[in-house]
Amino acid sequence: MRTASSLRVGSGNPAVTQAGGVDASGVCPLPRVLIVSDAWHPQVNGVVRTIEWLRAEAPALGVEIRLLSPDLFRSVPAPTYPEIRLTITTPRRLAEAIDSIAPIAIHIATEGPLGFLARHYCLRRGLAFTTCYHTRFPEYLAARAPVPLSWTYAALRRFHAPAGATLVATNALSGELAARGFSKLRVWTRGIDVELFRSGSPTWSGLPRPIALFVGRVAVEKNIEAFLSLDMPGSKIVVGEGPERLRLMQRYPHVAFRGLRTGRELADLYASADVFVFPSRTDTFGLVMLEAMAAGTPVAALPVAGPQDVIGQSGCGIMSDDLQAAVTAALVIPRERCRAYAAQFSMRVSASSFLGHLSKVDGEALMSPA
């Protein structure tokens, strides 16, 4: 496996030195960082979008990100959640795939079938790797089956324990996991495509105001009914797909379910709303809150981890156990305040933070200041 002797990042073009010479075109290829993720298309969530943006930003920081995901192998749909694909492959096939990429660093993004196989590969070969705690899987599982949280957290502790570092989205989540026995936790600053979302234009006309918007997976763990059941004037809009969509459409016929939206169309929807409602109690971060703020839309949320870290003391949202009161109070927040706050969370900053936490497969730090 190739290793890089040095990788530095600065404000201009990074200086990169890689063993292995040049390719057939005479160009020295960028060193490769491998991300192994069980979350990928057709899923649309924070994990998938973050990986997409990392891949786009990485070349400017001196590396190429390669991905191993379920679409490269045989897979089956997850029970009750067909958008999630569960990979079926062998340790040998995965090892061949990793060897063909020859990464200088390996990051395991999810605790699924591919994640376990990649962990096994690294441990057998004595290679350093990092992991990420993206999702409150114990809480998600408990919402669907009578599985004690302590059992699932114990399994996740074992999964992450051999990693050189486990990346988390916020200080609050780091403290929570540390209290549950996790170690080597590092905070990875998250980011969004600020330019895309602040360029959105209002597109809805004729809908009763105020317009309250939710964007995300339409699934039980998102606690969407806490939003849909609010007795409030105006219009409620839900953007997203998921296993609960049909049931919720039937139960709440007055709510507009707009399905999946991405890119500029999504940016326009954020810009059209008067308030963004985030009812989840289980998200580790909540990129959609930053996307809404970048479009100038204030946030109403419950006072739990995720919103507490994203909104903080910014004045760009209201957190309250009375979600309806939070919506009402958020409506008067200036849109420009929200745009200015969200502008701090660019993908370039997030990508730099991510790469700065990685280690080469030999255990040395991947990046050092220029």
C-alpha positions, 0 to 999 in steps of 0.5 A: 500500500502506498503511503504519503511522506507529507501532506500540507494544506494552506491558503493556496495550492497544497504541497503534496508528496506521494510515493509511487511516482506519476501516472501514465499521463505524467501527472502526479496523482493526488493521494487517496483517502478512502471513505467506507459508507453504508449510507449512499444513494438512493438515501438522501440524508446528512451523511450522504450529502456530507460525503458528496461535498467532501469529495468535491472539496478534497482536491483543493486541499490536496487529496482525492476521496474515494468511496466504497458504498453499497452501490458497488456490491450486491445489496438488499433493502433494509426491512421497513426502510427500502431506501437503505441498502444492506451490502452482501459481500465477502471480506476477500472482495472488500479487501480487493476493492480497498487494495485497488484504491491503495489509500493513504488513510481509511475512514469508516463512516457508518457502523453497517455491513461495509463498515464492519468489513472495513474495520476487520480489514484494518485490524487484520492488517494492523492499519490505522483508521478513523470512524464517525458517529453520524447517527443515533442508531440506538435511539432509531432502533429503539423507536422500531423495536424493543431493544434496550439502549444499553445493548446497542451502545455497548455494541457501538462502543466495541465497534469504535474502540479500535479507531485512532479517533471517532469523529462527532459533530458537536461538543455536546455529543462528544460529552454524551458519548464520553459519559457512555464510555466512548473514547478518542472523540474528536469534534469535526466541524460540519458545513453546507454549500453556503453559496447555494442556499443563500442564493435561493429565491422565494417561489411559493405564491398564494399560500396562506402565511406564515409558511412553516417548513420541514425538510428531512427523512419522513421517518418515525425518529424525526418526530415529525408529528410534533410539527404536523399536529401544531394548531397554527395559522398559515401553511405546513410544508414537508419536503422529503421521502421516507417510510412514514410519508403515506401514513402521515399524508393520510392523517394530515391531509391539510399538509403539503407533502412535496417529496424529495427536492435537491439543489437550487429547487431545495434552496428556493423552498428554504427561501420561501418559508417563514420558519423552519421547524426541526422537531427531531430529538435524536439528530446528532447535528441537523444540517438542514437547520444550517441550510435554512438559516443560509436562506435567511429562514429562522428555526424553531426546535426543541431544546435538545442536542443538535439544535442546542449546538447548531443554534446556540446563542446565535439568535437565529432560532428559538428552542422550546419544549412548547414547539408552537411557541417556538414557531411563533417567536421565531417568525420575528427573527431577522432573515439577514441575521440568519444568513450571516450566521450560517455563512461561517459553516462553509464546506471548505472549513468542514473539509479541512476539519475532517482531513485534519483529524485523519491518520495515515494507515501507518498511524502518522497524522495525515495533515500538518499546517503549511 
